[in-house]
Amino acid sequence: MFGKIGTTELLLILGIALLIFGPSKLPKLGKAIGQTIGNFKKSSTAAESGENRPGGKTQE
């Protein structure tokens, strides 16, 4: 249905984000999104390995 996102599409998205948030808030927004993705990956890895279980042990 949808094709791959190319350079033109990424530049268009970046331009719209620049207009909406302004040049001063764009780096802060990028950092916040990166930290959110990192935390999500860390949490999902911990959940898969069983670190979120009571006692921190995996089921055997």
mmCIF file as Biopython writes it, N, C-alpha, C and O atoms, coordinates in Angstrom:
data_model
#
loop_
_atom_site.group_PDB
_atom_site.id
_atom_site.type_symbol
_atom_site.label_atom_id
_atom_site.label_alt_id
_atom_site.label_comp_id
_atom_site.label_asym_id
_atom_site.label_entity_id
_atom_site.label_seq_id
_atom_site.pdbx_PDB_ins_code
_atom_site.Cartn_x
_atom_site.Cartn_y
_atom_site.Cartn_z
_atom_site.occupancy
_atom_site.B_iso_or_equiv
_atom_site.auth_seq_id
_atom_site.auth_asym_id
_atom_site.pdbx_PDB_model_num
ATOM 1   N N  . MET A ? 1  ? 0.826  -1.183  0.000  1.0 0.0 1  A 1 
ATOM 2   C CA . MET A ? 1  ? 0.000  0.000   0.000  1.0 0.0 1  A 1 
ATOM 3   C C  . MET A ? 1  ? 0.879  1.259   0.000  1.0 0.0 1  A 1 
ATOM 4   O O  . MET A ? 1  ? 0.754  2.108   -0.882 1.0 0.0 1  A 1 
ATOM 5   N N  . PHE A ? 2  ? 1.763  1.372   0.990  1.0 0.0 2  A 1 
ATOM 6   C CA . PHE A ? 2  ? 2.662  2.512   1.050  1.0 0.0 2  A 1 
ATOM 7   C C  . PHE A ? 2  ? 4.063  2.051   0.676  1.0 0.0 2  A 1 
ATOM 8   O O  . PHE A ? 2  ? 4.473  0.942   1.018  1.0 0.0 2  A 1 
ATOM 9   N N  . GLY A ? 3  ? 4.793  2.909   -0.027 1.0 0.0 3  A 1 
ATOM 10  C CA . GLY A ? 3  ? 6.162  2.590   -0.395 1.0 0.0 3  A 1 
ATOM 11  C C  . GLY A ? 3  ? 7.118  2.969   0.713  1.0 0.0 3  A 1 
ATOM 12  O O  . GLY A ? 3  ? 6.714  3.404   1.792  1.0 0.0 3  A 1 
ATOM 13  N N  . LYS A ? 4  ? 8.393  2.795   0.425  1.0 0.0 4  A 1 
ATOM 14  C CA . LYS A ? 4  ? 9.417  3.174   1.401  1.0 0.0 4  A 1 
ATOM 15  C C  . LYS A ? 4  ? 9.521  4.692   1.493  1.0 0.0 4  A 1 
ATOM 16  O O  . LYS A ? 4  ? 9.225  5.407   0.535  1.0 0.0 4  A 1 
ATOM 17  N N  . ILE A ? 5  ? 9.943  5.170   2.653  1.0 0.0 5  A 1 
ATOM 18  C CA . ILE A ? 5  ? 10.116 6.602   2.856  1.0 0.0 5  A 1 
ATOM 19  C C  . ILE A ? 5  ? 11.482 6.988   2.295  1.0 0.0 5  A 1 
ATOM 20  O O  . ILE A ? 5  ? 12.504 6.421   2.683  1.0 0.0 5  A 1 
ATOM 21  N N  . GLY A ? 6  ? 11.491 7.940   1.396  1.0 0.0 6  A 1 
ATOM 22  C CA . GLY A ? 6  ? 12.720 8.382   0.760  1.0 0.0 6  A 1 
ATOM 23  C C  . GLY A ? 6  ? 13.224 9.682   1.354  1.0 0.0 6  A 1 
ATOM 24  O O  . GLY A ? 6  ? 12.684 10.190  2.336  1.0 0.0 6  A 1 
ATOM 25  N N  . THR A ? 7  ? 14.269 10.208  0.739  1.0 0.0 7  A 1 
ATOM 26  C CA . THR A ? 7  ? 14.897 11.443  1.209  1.0 0.0 7  A 1 
ATOM 27  C C  . THR A ? 7  ? 13.942 12.622  1.109  1.0 0.0 7  A 1 
ATOM 28  O O  . THR A ? 7  ? 13.886 13.453  2.015  1.0 0.0 7  A 1 
ATOM 29  N N  . THR A ? 8  ? 13.199 12.701  0.030  1.0 0.0 8  A 1 
ATOM 30  C CA . THR A ? 8  ? 12.268 13.815  -0.154 1.0 0.0 8  A 1 
ATOM 31  C C  . THR A ? 8  ? 11.201 13.833  0.931  1.0 0.0 8  A 1 
ATOM 32  O O  . THR A ? 8  ? 10.863 14.889  1.465  1.0 0.0 8  A 1 
ATOM 33  N N  . GLU A ? 9  ? 10.680 12.671  1.248  1.0 0.0 9  A 1 
ATOM 34  C CA . GLU A ? 9  ? 9.646  12.596  2.278  1.0 0.0 9  A 1 
ATOM 35  C C  . GLU A ? 9  ? 10.203 12.979  3.646  1.0 0.0 9  A 1 
ATOM 36  O O  . GLU A ? 9  ? 9.547  13.684  4.412  1.0 0.0 9  A 1 
ATOM 37  N N  . LEU A ? 10 ? 11.428 12.509  3.953  1.0 0.0 10 A 1 
ATOM 38  C CA . LEU A ? 10 ? 12.048 12.855  5.239  1.0 0.0 10 A 1 
ATOM 39  C C  . LEU A ? 10 ? 12.290 14.357  5.347  1.0 0.0 10 A 1 
ATOM 40  O O  . LEU A ? 10 ? 12.063 14.947  6.403  1.0 0.0 10 A 1 
ATOM 41  N N  . LEU A ? 11 ? 12.747 14.976  4.266  1.0 0.0 11 A 1 
ATOM 42  C CA . LEU A ? 11 ? 12.968 16.422  4.277  1.0 0.0 11 A 1 
ATOM 43  C C  . LEU A ? 11 ? 11.650 17.181  4.447  1.0 0.0 11 A 1 
ATOM 44  O O  . LEU A ? 11 ? 11.609 18.205  5.128  1.0 0.0 11 A 1 
ATOM 45  N N  . LEU A ? 12 ? 10.591 16.691  3.841  1.0 0.0 12 A 1 
ATOM 46  C CA . LEU A ? 12 ? 9.282  17.317  3.990  1.0 0.0 12 A 1 
ATOM 47  C C  . LEU A ? 12 ? 8.794  17.222  5.433  1.0 0.0 12 A 1 
ATOM 48  O O  . LEU A ? 12 ? 8.277  18.197  5.978  1.0 0.0 12 A 1 
ATOM 49  N N  . ILE A ? 13 ? 8.955  16.062  6.051  1.0 0.0 13 A 1 
ATOM 50  C CA . ILE A ? 13 ? 8.555  15.875  7.451  1.0 0.0 13 A 1 
ATOM 51  C C  . ILE A ? 13 ? 9.377  16.775  8.365  1.0 0.0 13 A 1 
ATOM 52  O O  . ILE A ? 13 ? 8.834  17.390  9.283  1.0 0.0 13 A 1 
ATOM 53  N N  . LEU A ? 14 ? 10.681 16.856  8.122  1.0 0.0 14 A 1 
ATOM 54  C CA . LEU A ? 14 ? 11.548 17.723  8.920  1.0 0.0 14 A 1 
ATOM 55  C C  . LEU A ? 14 ? 11.155 19.186  8.762  1.0 0.0 14 A 1 
ATOM 56  O O  . LEU A ? 14 ? 11.148 19.934  9.740  1.0 0.0 14 A 1 
ATOM 57  N N  . GLY A ? 15 ? 10.827 19.603  7.540  1.0 0.0 15 A 1 
ATOM 58  C CA . GLY A ? 15 ? 10.398 20.979  7.300  1.0 0.0 15 A 1 
ATOM 59  C C  . GLY A ? 15 ? 9.109  21.316  8.027  1.0 0.0 15 A 1 
ATOM 60  O O  . GLY A ? 15 ? 8.983  22.399  8.598  1.0 0.0 15 A 1 
ATOM 61  N N  . ILE A ? 16 ? 8.157  20.406  8.012  1.0 0.0 16 A 1 
ATOM 62  C CA . ILE A ? 16 ? 6.885  20.629  8.718  1.0 0.0 16 A 1 
ATOM 63  C C  . ILE A ? 16 ? 7.123  20.695  10.223 1.0 0.0 16 A 1 
ATOM 64  O O  . ILE A ? 16 ? 6.549  21.542  10.907 1.0 0.0 16 A 1 
ATOM 65  N N  . ALA A ? 17 ? 7.974  19.800  10.743 1.0 0.0 17 A 1 
ATOM 66  C CA . ALA A ? 17 ? 8.285  19.826  12.180 1.0 0.0 17 A 1 
ATOM 67  C C  . ALA A ? 17 ? 8.979  21.130  12.558 1.0 0.0 17 A 1 
ATOM 68  O O  . ALA A ? 17 ? 8.734  21.676  13.633 1.0 0.0 17 A 1 
ATOM 69  N N  . LEU A ? 18 ? 9.840  21.627  11.681 1.0 0.0 18 A 1 
ATOM 70  C CA . LEU A ? 18 ? 10.523 22.889  11.939 1.0 0.0 18 A 1 
ATOM 71  C C  . LEU A ? 18 ? 9.530  24.043  11.994 1.0 0.0 18 A 1 
ATOM 72  O O  . LEU A ? 18 ? 9.656  24.934  12.834 1.0 0.0 18 A 1 
ATOM 73  N N  . LEU A ? 19 ? 8.549  24.031  11.107 1.0 0.0 19 A 1 
ATOM 74  C CA . LEU A ? 19 ? 7.529  25.081  11.123 1.0 0.0 19 A 1 
ATOM 75  C C  . LEU A ? 19 ? 6.647  25.014  12.364 1.0 0.0 19 A 1 
ATOM 76  O O  . LEU A ? 19 ? 6.275  26.042  12.930 1.0 0.0 19 A 1 
ATOM 77  N N  . ILE A ? 20 ? 6.320  23.808  12.776 1.0 0.0 20 A 1 
ATOM 78  C CA . ILE A ? 20 ? 5.411  23.645  13.923 1.0 0.0 20 A 1 
ATOM 79  C C  . ILE A ? 20 ? 6.108  23.969  15.239 1.0 0.0 20 A 1 
ATOM 80  O O  . ILE A ? 20 ? 5.579  24.734  16.046 1.0 0.0 20 A 1 
ATOM 81  N N  . PHE A ? 21 ? 7.299  23.394  15.467 1.0 0.0 21 A 1 
ATOM 82  C CA . PHE A ? 21 ? 7.949  23.509  16.773 1.0 0.0 21 A 1 
ATOM 83  C C  . PHE A ? 21 ? 8.977  24.632  16.851 1.0 0.0 21 A 1 
ATOM 84  O O  . PHE A ? 21 ? 9.304  25.084  17.949 1.0 0.0 21 A 1 
ATOM 85  N N  . GLY A ? 22 ? 9.484  25.083  15.733 1.0 0.0 22 A 1 
ATOM 86  C CA . GLY A ? 22 ? 10.476 26.145  15.735 1.0 0.0 22 A 1 
ATOM 87  C C  . GLY A ? 22 ? 11.882 25.593  15.894 1.0 0.0 22 A 1 
ATOM 88  O O  . GLY A ? 22 ? 12.070 24.481  16.387 1.0 0.0 22 A 1 
ATOM 89  N N  . PRO A ? 23 ? 12.873 26.379  15.473 1.0 0.0 23 A 1 
ATOM 90  C CA . PRO A ? 23 ? 14.254 25.884  15.490 1.0 0.0 23 A 1 
ATOM 91  C C  . PRO A ? 23 ? 14.843 25.689  16.887 1.0 0.0 23 A 1 
ATOM 92  O O  . PRO A ? 23 ? 15.772 24.898  17.050 1.0 0.0 23 A 1 
ATOM 93  N N  . SER A ? 24 ? 14.332 26.380  17.884 1.0 0.0 24 A 1 
ATOM 94  C CA . SER A ? 24 ? 14.907 26.248  19.225 1.0 0.0 24 A 1 
ATOM 95  C C  . SER A ? 24 ? 14.431 24.980  19.934 1.0 0.0 24 A 1 
ATOM 96  O O  . SER A ? 24 ? 15.170 24.426  20.748 1.0 0.0 24 A 1 
ATOM 97  N N  . LYS A ? 25 ? 13.225 24.511  19.649 1.0 0.0 25 A 1 
ATOM 98  C CA . LYS A ? 25 ? 12.684 23.344  20.340 1.0 0.0 25 A 1 
ATOM 99  C C  . LYS A ? 25 ? 12.944 22.041  19.602 1.0 0.0 25 A 1 
ATOM 100 O O  . LYS A ? 25 ? 12.772 20.967  20.179 1.0 0.0 25 A 1 
ATOM 101 N N  . LEU A ? 26 ? 13.354 22.108  18.339 1.0 0.0 26 A 1 
ATOM 102 C CA . LEU A ? 26 ? 13.541 20.898  17.552 1.0 0.0 26 A 1 
ATOM 103 C C  . LEU A ? 26 ? 14.631 19.982  18.110 1.0 0.0 26 A 1 
ATOM 104 O O  . LEU A ? 26 ? 14.401 18.774  18.170 1.0 0.0 26 A 1 
ATOM 105 N N  . PRO A ? 27 ? 15.804 20.477  18.524 1.0 0.0 27 A 1 
ATOM 106 C CA . PRO A ? 27 ? 16.801 19.570  19.119 1.0 0.0 27 A 1 
ATOM 107 C C  . PRO A ? 27 ? 16.318 18.918  20.419 1.0 0.0 27 A 1 
ATOM 108 O O  . PRO A ? 27 ? 16.601 17.747  20.671 1.0 0.0 27 A 1 
ATOM 109 N N  . LYS A ? 28 ? 15.595 19.672  21.235 1.0 0.0 28 A 1 
ATOM 110 C CA . LYS A ? 28 ? 15.052 19.116  22.483 1.0 0.0 28 A 1 
ATOM 111 C C  . LYS A ? 28 ? 14.038 18.025  22.182 1.0 0.0 28 A 1 
ATOM 112 O O  . LYS A ? 28 ? 13.996 17.003  22.867 1.0 0.0 28 A 1 
ATOM 113 N N  . LEU A ? 29 ? 13.227 18.238  21.167 1.0 0.0 29 A 1 
ATOM 114 C CA . LEU A ? 29 ? 12.226 17.250  20.774 1.0 0.0 29 A 1 
ATOM 115 C C  . LEU A ? 29 ? 12.902 15.980  20.270 1.0 0.0 29 A 1 
ATOM 116 O O  . LEU A ? 29 ? 12.478 14.874  20.608 1.0 0.0 29 A 1 
ATOM 117 N N  . GLY A ? 30 ? 13.952 16.133  19.462 1.0 0.0 30 A 1 
ATOM 118 C CA . GLY A ? 30 ? 14.685 14.973  18.964 1.0 0.0 30 A 1 
ATOM 119 C C  . GLY A ? 30 ? 15.329 14.178  20.088 1.0 0.0 30 A 1 
ATOM 120 O O  . GLY A ? 30 ? 15.312 12.947  20.076 1.0 0.0 30 A 1 
ATOM 121 N N  . LYS A ? 31 ? 15.897 14.885  21.057 1.0 0.0 31 A 1 
ATOM 122 C CA . LYS A ? 31 ? 16.514 14.211  22.196 1.0 0.0 31 A 1 
ATOM 123 C C  . LYS A ? 31 ? 15.479 13.459  23.018 1.0 0.0 31 A 1 
ATOM 124 O O  . LYS A ? 31 ? 15.724 12.332  23.450 1.0 0.0 31 A 1 
ATOM 125 N N  . ALA A ? 32 ? 14.322 14.078  23.235 1.0 0.0 32 A 1 
ATOM 126 C CA . ALA A ? 32 ? 13.259 13.431  24.010 1.0 0.0 32 A 1 
ATOM 127 C C  . ALA A ? 32 ? 12.741 12.180  23.297 1.0 0.0 32 A 1 
ATOM 128 O O  . ALA A ? 32 ? 12.488 11.160  23.938 1.0 0.0 32 A 1 
ATOM 129 N N  . ILE A ? 33 ? 12.587 12.256  21.989 1.0 0.0 33 A 1 
ATOM 130 C CA . ILE A ? 33 ? 12.127 11.092  21.228 1.0 0.0 33 A 1 
ATOM 131 C C  . ILE A ? 33 ? 13.164 9.981   21.288 1.0 0.0 33 A 1 
ATOM 132 O O  . ILE A ? 33 ? 12.809 8.814   21.453 1.0 0.0 33 A 1 
ATOM 133 N N  . GLY A ? 34 ? 14.435 10.325  21.158 1.0 0.0 34 A 1 
ATOM 134 C CA . GLY A ? 34 ? 15.498 9.325   21.245 1.0 0.0 34 A 1 
ATOM 135 C C  . GLY A ? 34 ? 15.548 8.642   22.599 1.0 0.0 34 A 1 
ATOM 136 O O  . GLY A ? 34 ? 15.720 7.425   22.674 1.0 0.0 34 A 1 
ATOM 137 N N  . GLN A ? 35 ? 15.398 9.413   23.673 1.0 0.0 35 A 1 
ATOM 138 C CA . GLN A ? 35 ? 15.392 8.831   25.016 1.0 0.0 35 A 1 
ATOM 139 C C  . GLN A ? 35 ? 14.180 7.928   25.218 1.0 0.0 35 A 1 
ATOM 140 O O  . GLN A ? 35 ? 14.280 6.881   25.858 1.0 0.0 35 A 1 
ATOM 141 N N  . THR A ? 36 ? 13.050 8.330   24.678 1.0 0.0 36 A 1 
ATOM 142 C CA . THR A ? 36 ? 11.835 7.512   24.800 1.0 0.0 36 A 1 
ATOM 143 C C  . THR A ? 36 ? 12.005 6.181   24.092 1.0 0.0 36 A 1 
ATOM 144 O O  . THR A ? 36 ? 11.633 5.139   24.632 1.0 0.0 36 A 1 
ATOM 145 N N  . ILE A ? 37 ? 12.564 6.204   22.889 1.0 0.0 37 A 1 
ATOM 146 C CA . ILE A ? 37 ? 12.790 4.966   22.144 1.0 0.0 37 A 1 
ATOM 147 C C  . ILE A ? 37 ? 13.800 4.088   22.876 1.0 0.0 37 A 1 
ATOM 148 O O  . ILE A ? 37 ? 13.625 2.872   22.945 1.0 0.0 37 A 1 
ATOM 149 N N  . GLY A ? 38 ? 14.854 4.689   23.421 1.0 0.0 38 A 1 
ATOM 150 C CA . GLY A ? 38 ? 15.854 3.932   24.179 1.0 0.0 38 A 1 
ATOM 151 C C  . GLY A ? 38 ? 15.264 3.270   25.409 1.0 0.0 38 A 1 
ATOM 152 O O  . GLY A ? 38 ? 15.557 2.110   25.698 1.0 0.0 38 A 1 
ATOM 153 N N  . ASN A ? 39 ? 14.431 4.010   26.136 1.0 0.0 39 A 1 
ATOM 154 C CA . ASN A ? 39 ? 13.782 3.443   27.324 1.0 0.0 39 A 1 
ATOM 155 C C  . ASN A ? 39 ? 12.828 2.316   26.955 1.0 0.0 39 A 1 
ATOM 156 O O  . ASN A ? 39 ? 12.741 1.315   27.665 1.0 0.0 39 A 1 
ATOM 157 N N  . PHE A ? 40 ? 12.119 2.476   25.854 1.0 0.0 40 A 1 
ATOM 158 C CA . PHE A ? 40 ? 11.204 1.437   25.406 1.0 0.0 40 A 1 
ATOM 159 C C  . PHE A ? 40 ? 11.956 0.165   25.043 1.0 0.0 40 A 1 
ATOM 160 O O  . PHE A ? 40 ? 11.536 -0.932  25.409 1.0 0.0 40 A 1 
ATOM 161 N N  . LYS A ? 41 ? 13.068 0.309   24.321 1.0 0.0 41 A 1 
ATOM 162 C CA . LYS A ? 41 ? 13.870 -0.860  23.954 1.0 0.0 41 A 1 
ATOM 163 C C  . LYS A ? 41 ? 14.446 -1.545  25.194 1.0 0.0 41 A 1 
ATOM 164 O O  . LYS A ? 41 ? 14.468 -2.773  25.281 1.0 0.0 41 A 1 
ATOM 165 N N  . LYS A ? 42 ? 14.909 -0.740  26.147 1.0 0.0 42 A 1 
ATOM 166 C CA . LYS A ? 42 ? 15.475 -1.297  27.372 1.0 0.0 42 A 1 
ATOM 167 C C  . LYS A ? 42 ? 14.416 -2.061  28.160 1.0 0.0 42 A 1 
ATOM 168 O O  . LYS A ? 42 ? 14.683 -3.141  28.688 1.0 0.0 42 A 1 
ATOM 169 N N  . SER A ? 43 ? 13.220 -1.498  28.235 1.0 0.0 43 A 1 
ATOM 170 C CA . SER A ? 43 ? 12.132 -2.149  28.967 1.0 0.0 43 A 1 
ATOM 171 C C  . SER A ? 43 ? 11.683 -3.432  28.284 1.0 0.0 43 A 1 
ATOM 172 O O  . SER A ? 43 ? 11.423 -4.433  28.950 1.0 0.0 43 A 1 
ATOM 173 N N  . SER A ? 44 ? 11.592 -3.408  26.967 1.0 0.0 44 A 1 
ATOM 174 C CA . SER A ? 44 ? 11.155 -4.611  26.263 1.0 0.0 44 A 1 
ATOM 175 C C  . SER A ? 44 ? 12.206 -5.709  26.353 1.0 0.0 44 A 1 
ATOM 176 O O  . SER A ? 44 ? 11.858 -6.886  26.441 1.0 0.0 44 A 1 
ATOM 177 N N  . THR A ? 45 ? 13.481 -5.346  26.333 1.0 0.0 45 A 1 
ATOM 178 C CA . THR A ? 45 ? 14.542 -6.341  26.498 1.0 0.0 45 A 1 
ATOM 179 C C  . THR A ? 45 ? 14.503 -6.935  27.901 1.0 0.0 45 A 1 
ATOM 180 O O  . THR A ? 45 ? 14.672 -8.142  28.075 1.0 0.0 45 A 1 
ATOM 181 N N  . ALA A ? 46 ? 14.280 -6.085  28.901 1.0 0.0 46 A 1 
ATOM 182 C CA . ALA A ? 46 ? 14.200 -6.561  30.284 1.0 0.0 46 A 1 
ATOM 183 C C  . ALA A ? 46 ? 12.998 -7.481  30.465 1.0 0.0 46 A 1 
ATOM 184 O O  . ALA A ? 46 ? 13.093 -8.482  31.176 1.0 0.0 46 A 1 
ATOM 185 N N  . ALA A ? 47 ? 11.881 -7.163  29.842 1.0 0.0 47 A 1 
ATOM 186 C CA . ALA A ? 47 ? 10.688 -7.985  29.962 1.0 0.0 47 A 1 
ATOM 187 C C  . ALA A ? 47 ? 10.900 -9.350  29.299 1.0 0.0 47 A 1 
ATOM 188 O O  . ALA A ? 47 ? 10.441 -10.370 29.813 1.0 0.0 47 A 1 
ATOM 189 N N  . GLU A ? 48 ? 11.587 -9.364  28.171 1.0 0.0 48 A 1 
ATOM 190 C CA . GLU A ? 48 ? 11.846 -10.625 27.486 1.0 0.0 48 A 1 
ATOM 191 C C  . GLU A ? 48 ? 12.800 -11.520 28.273 1.0 0.0 48 A 1 
ATOM 192 O O  . GLU A ? 48 ? 12.663 -12.743 28.258 1.0 0.0 48 A 1 
ATOM 193 N N  . SER A ? 49 ? 13.761 -10.914 28.955 1.0 0.0 49 A 1 
ATOM 194 C CA . SER A ? 49 ? 14.727 -11.711 29.700 1.0 0.0 49 A 1 
ATOM 195 C C  . SER A ? 49 ? 14.225 -12.095 31.090 1.0 0.0 49 A 1 
ATOM 196 O O  . SER A ? 49 ? 14.863 -12.892 31.778 1.0 0.0 49 A 1 
ATOM 197 N N  . GLY A ? 50 ? 13.101 -11.542 31.506 1.0 0.0 50 A 1 
ATOM 198 C CA . GLY A ? 50 ? 12.494 -11.918 32.777 1.0 0.0 50 A 1 
ATOM 199 C C  . GLY A ? 50 ? 12.926 -11.073 33.948 1.0 0.0 50 A 1 
ATOM 200 O O  . GLY A ? 50 ? 12.686 -11.459 35.092 1.0 0.0 50 A 1 
ATOM 201 N N  . GLU A ? 51 ? 13.552 -9.939  33.716 1.0 0.0 51 A 1 
ATOM 202 C CA . GLU A ? 51 ? 13.994 -9.090  34.812 1.0 0.0 51 A 1 
ATOM 203 C C  . GLU A ? 51 ? 12.842 -8.409  35.527 1.0 0.0 51 A 1 
ATOM 204 O O  . GLU A ? 51 ? 13.016 -7.943  36.652 1.0 0.0 51 A 1 
ATOM 205 N N  . ASN A ? 52 ? 11.686 -8.338  34.918 1.0 0.0 52 A 1 
ATOM 206 C CA . ASN A ? 52 ? 10.538 -7.679  35.550 1.0 0.0 52 A 1 
ATOM 207 C C  . ASN A ? 52 ? 9.705  -8.635  36.381 1.0 0.0 52 A 1 
ATOM 208 O O  . ASN A ? 52 ? 8.700  -8.224  36.961 1.0 0.0 52 A 1 
ATOM 209 N N  . ARG A ? 53 ? 10.092 -9.885  36.454 1.0 0.0 53 A 1 
ATOM 210 C CA . ARG A ? 53 ? 9.355  -10.853 37.257 1.0 0.0 53 A 1 
ATOM 211 C C  . ARG A ? 53 ? 9.707  -10.648 38.728 1.0 0.0 53 A 1 
ATOM 212 O O  . ARG A ? 53 ? 10.791 -10.156 39.043 1.0 0.0 53 A 1 
ATOM 213 N N  . PRO A ? 54 ? 8.812  -11.018 39.619 1.0 0.0 54 A 1 
ATOM 214 C CA . PRO A ? 54 ? 9.104  -10.896 41.055 1.0 0.0 54 A 1 
ATOM 215 C C  . PRO A ? 54 ? 10.369 -11.679 41.416 1.0 0.0 54 A 1 
ATOM 216 O O  . PRO A ? 54 ? 10.498 -12.851 41.065 1.0 0.0 54 A 1 
ATOM 217 N N  . GLY A ? 55 ? 11.270 -11.047 42.098 1.0 0.0 55 A 1 
ATOM 218 C CA . GLY A ? 55 ? 12.513 -11.708 42.479 1.0 0.0 55 A 1 
ATOM 219 C C  . GLY A ? 55 ? 13.575 -11.625 41.397 1.0 0.0 55 A 1 
ATOM 220 O O  . GLY A ? 55 ? 14.721 -12.003 41.639 1.0 0.0 55 A 1 
ATOM 221 N N  . GLY A ? 56 ? 13.234 -11.148 40.230 1.0 0.0 56 A 1 
ATOM 222 C CA . GLY A ? 56 ? 14.198 -10.990 39.144 1.0 0.0 56 A 1 
ATOM 223 C C  . GLY A ? 56 ? 14.668 -12.292 38.536 1.0 0.0 56 A 1 
ATOM 224 O O  . GLY A ? 56 ? 15.707 -12.323 37.877 1.0 0.0 56 A 1 
ATOM 225 N N  . LYS A ? 57 ? 13.924 -13.375 38.740 1.0 0.0 57 A 1 
ATOM 226 C CA . LYS A ? 57 ? 14.306 -14.681 38.219 1.0 0.0 57 A 1 
ATOM 227 C C  . LYS A ? 57 ? 13.426 -15.055 37.041 1.0 0.0 57 A 1 
ATOM 228 O O  . LYS A ? 57 ? 12.271 -14.637 36.957 1.0 0.0 57 A 1 
ATOM 229 N N  . THR A ? 58 ? 13.972 -15.834 36.143 1.0 0.0 58 A 1 
ATOM 230 C CA . THR A ? 58 ? 13.187 -16.299 35.005 1.0 0.0 58 A 1 
ATOM 231 C C  . THR A ? 58 ? 12.439 -17.569 35.394 1.0 0.0 58 A 1 
ATOM 232 O O  . THR A ? 58 ? 12.842 -18.285 36.311 1.0 0.0 58 A 1 
ATOM 233 N N  . GLN A ? 59 ? 11.360 -17.833 34.696 1.0 0.0 59 A 1 
ATOM 234 C CA . GLN A ? 59 ? 10.598 -19.045 34.944 1.0 0.0 59 A 1 
ATOM 235 C C  . GLN A ? 59 ? 11.346 -20.224 34.355 1.0 0.0 59 A 1 
ATOM 236 O O  . GLN A ? 59 ? 11.919 -20.117 33.271 1.0 0.0 59 A 1 
ATOM 237 N N  . GLU A ? 60 ? 11.345 -21.337 35.050 1.0 0.0 60 A 1 
ATOM 238 C CA . GLU A ? 60 ? 12.034 -22.529 34.544 1.0 0.0 60 A 1 
ATOM 239 C C  . GLU A ? 60 ? 11.076 -23.681 34.405 1.0 0.0 60 A 1 
ATOM 240 O O  . GLU A ? 60 ? 11.476 -24.770 33.992 1.0 0.0 60 A 1 
#
